[in-house]
């Protein structure tokens, strides 16, 4: 689930939250977005960041190279 609060969008897993590195990374997960408040998420602490979902294709805008995300790494 993705929780949207006044502090941004977070991937929620159990009692932990992970901030997305970008809006495009968030969109790659294609999960339902739930609108909530920071007060409601007080028990879910922010513990890290999350990038693109495995299997995503991304293009580097500076070089136009296309990459596949595998195990959280860019592969040509």
Number of C-alpha atoms within 10 A of each C-alpha: 13 21 21 16 16 10 9 12 21 24 22 17 11 7 12 15 22 20 20 20 15 13 12 12 16 21 12 16 16 11 12 9 14 13 11 12 14 14 9 9 16 10 11 15 12 16 10 13 13 16 19 25 19 15 13 15 16 17 11 9 8 6 7 9 10 13 16 18 17 14 11 14 12 15 11 8
